[in-house]
Amino acid sequence: MAQPNIAIVDYHKGNLLSVVRSLNDVGAQARATDDPALIRAADAVVVPGVGAFEDCMDYLRSSGEADAIVEAARRGVPFLGICLGLHVLFERGEERSDGKAGEWVEGLGILSGSVTRLQSTHLKVPHVGWDQLHLTPHGRDCVLYQGVAEGANVYFTHSYALADDVDDSVVTTRSHYTRSFASGVWSDNVFGVQFHPEKSSATGLAILRNFVQAVCG
């Protein structure tokens, strides 16, 4: 596969061009789409990270994109979730559109676990800026991090992160801000990262290049 066709899921929140451009720069044929048929037909699927959990899930469900994403992931199509795209992989999140605490919002349920708000009395939330990736043993075996150094710096911008109920067996990287949280996961064909590889300079491009090569191989 010379140039894999990668669908960037468009749920009509924010600018997706930086993700599209970065994937194309490392050898993919990527395009943003809100068409469930194109998501189902793609060689790989990427859900980028813009917006709030509840808004995102409402749109994915109403548009039919949620069903297409789950079907593709369960068929073994390579999948990458970035930031909010990582969050919606899981069963539930507490980020509501009105910003108020309340009932859990249901995610895609591809992986088990929850997403909760970062809390601190002395550190600013949201967590914005460069921070380190600490590879787990599972992460050292993950294709995304081949050639990526332990402690490499990547770019974050988020107020919510994976909770402690996420199974350690899928965690590839951990990062530390207000608490230790899983900043990367991998289960079979499904990958997710809390940080933004499209904003993480050479390290981010290396991770995206590894993903594209995994799709090809």
FENLIN-V994626 format. One record per residue. PHI is phi in radians with two decimals (* if undefined). OMEGA is omega in degrees with one decimal (NA if undefined). BURIAL is 1 if it has 9 or more other C-alpha atoms within 8 Angstrom, else 0. Layout:
PHI&OMEGA&BURIAL  PHI&OMEGA&BURIAL
This chain:
*&-174.4&0  -1.23&-179.5&0  -2.34&-176.8&0  -1.13&177.8&1  -1.48&-177.2&1  -1.96&178.0&1  -1.56&173.9&1  -1.66&-173.1&1  -1.20&-179.1&1  -1.77&175.9&1  -1.93&169.5&0  1.08&174.2&0  -2.35&172.2&0  1.50&-175.8&0  -1.61&-178.5&0  -1.71&-170.6&1  -1.10&-178.4&0  -1.16&176.9&0  -1.21&178.6&1  -1.03&-177.1&1  -1.09&-178.0&1  -1.13&178.5&1  -1.15&177.3&1  -1.16&178.6&1  -1.14&-178.2&0  -1.85&167.4&1  1.92&179.6&1  -1.67&166.8&1  -1.99&-172.9&1  -1.82&173.2&1  -2.64&177.4&0  -1.36&179.5&1  -2.65&171.5&1  -1.98&-178.1&1  -1.64&-179.5&0  -0.98&-179.5&1  -1.14&179.2&0  -1.24&175.7&1  -1.12&179.4&1  -1.11&-173.6&1  -1.54&-173.1&0  -1.26&174.3&1  -1.28&178.1&1  -2.73&-177.9&1  -2.24&175.7&1  -2.19&171.4&1  -1.86&-177.0&1  -1.41&-169.7&1  -2.04&176.6&1  -2.44&173.5&0  1.76&-176.8&1  -1.87&-177.0&1  -0.93&-175.4&1  -1.14&177.9&1  -1.03&-179.3&1  -1.05&-177.9&1  -1.13&177.3&1  -1.03&-178.2&0  -1.24&-179.7&1  -1.03&-179.0&1  -1.27&-176.3&1  -1.19&-178.0&0  -1.51&-174.4&1  1.51&-179.7&1  -1.19&-179.1&1  -1.03&179.4&1  -1.07&-179.5&1  -1.13&179.0&1  -1.10&-178.2&1  -1.11&179.0&1  -1.07&-179.5&1  -1.10&-178.9&1  -1.08&-178.2&1  -1.29&174.4&0  -1.39&-178.9&0  1.70&177.0&0  -1.19&178.2&1  -1.01&-174.1&1  -2.33&175.3&1  -2.28&173.6&1  -1.83&-178.2&1  -1.98&176.7&1  0.98&176.6&1  -1.03&176.2&1  -1.10&170.5&1  -1.21&-175.7&1  -1.01&-174.2&1  -1.24&172.3&1  -1.07&-169.6&1  -1.63&-171.2&1  -1.24&-172.6&1  -2.81&175.7&1  -2.48&-178.5&1  -1.80&-179.9&1  -1.49&-179.2&1  -1.79&-177.0&1  -1.12&-178.2&1  -1.50&178.4&0  1.33&-177.5&0  -1.69&174.7&0  -1.25&-179.5&0  3.13&-179.8&0  -1.19&175.1&0  -1.08&170.2&0  -1.73&-177.1&1  -1.33&176.2&1  -1.66&-179.0&1  -1.28&177.1&1  1.26&176.6&1  -1.22&175.8&1  -2.17&-176.7&0  -1.58&175.4&1  2.37&-171.3&1  -2.23&175.4&1  -2.15&-176.8&1  -2.27&-176.9&1  -1.30&169.6&1  -1.24&-178.1&1  -2.17&177.4&0  -2.79&173.9&0  -1.71&-176.3&0  -2.33&176.1&0  -1.89&-177.6&0  -1.29&171.9&0  -2.09&15.3&1  -1.28&173.5&0  -1.42&-177.5&1  -2.24&175.3&1  2.29&-175.6&0  -1.48&177.6&0  -2.65&-169.4&1  -1.62&170.4&1  -1.81&175.8&1  -1.98&-173.7&1  -1.29&170.5&1  -1.50&173.1&1  -0.97&177.1&0  -1.10&-180.0&1  -1.16&179.2&1  -1.19&176.3&1  -1.62&-173.7&0  -1.47&-177.3&1  -1.06&-177.9&0  -1.05&-171.2&0  -1.85&175.1&1  -1.13&-178.4&1  1.49&178.6&0  -1.71&-175.1&1  -1.32&169.7&0  -0.99&-179.6&0  1.42&179.2&0  -1.04&-179.9&1  -1.63&177.5&1  -2.38&-172.0&1  -1.75&179.5&1  -2.02&164.5&1  -2.69&-174.4&1  -2.86&174.2&1  -1.96&-177.8&1  -2.17&-178.9&1  -2.63&179.0&1  -1.10&-177.5&1  -1.56&-176.1&1  -1.26&-179.9&0  -1.47&174.5&0  -1.30&-176.2&1  -1.11&179.0&1  -1.00&-175.3&0  -1.18&178.8&0  -1.78&-173.8&1  -1.42&-179.8&1  -1.75&179.5&1  -2.46&172.1&1  -2.19&175.4&1  -2.37&-171.4&1  -2.27&172.8&0  -2.81&-170.4&0  1.19&174.2&0  -2.80&173.0&0  -1.40&179.9&0  -2.42&175.9&1  -1.24&-179.9&1  -1.79&175.2&1  -2.76&177.4&1  -2.40&176.7&1  -2.71&174.3&1  -2.50&-178.5&0  0.99&-176.6&0  -1.58&-172.9&1  -1.86&178.2&1  -2.13&174.2&1  -2.60&179.1&1  -2.37&177.6&1  -1.35&-177.8&1  -1.44&-179.8&1  -1.86&179.7&1  -1.10&-179.2&1  -1.22&178.3&1  -2.01&-170.8&0  -1.90&171.3&1  0.96&-172.9&1  -1.13&179.7&0  -1.13&178.3&1  -1.10&178.0&1  -1.14&176.9&1  -1.10&178.7&1  -1.15&177.8&1  -1.16&177.8&1  -1.10&177.5&1  -1.10&177.6&1  -1.11&-179.9&1  -1.07&178.4&1  -1.15&176.3&0  -1.13&176.4&0  -1.08&-179.9&1  -1.17&-169.9&1  -1.72&NA&0
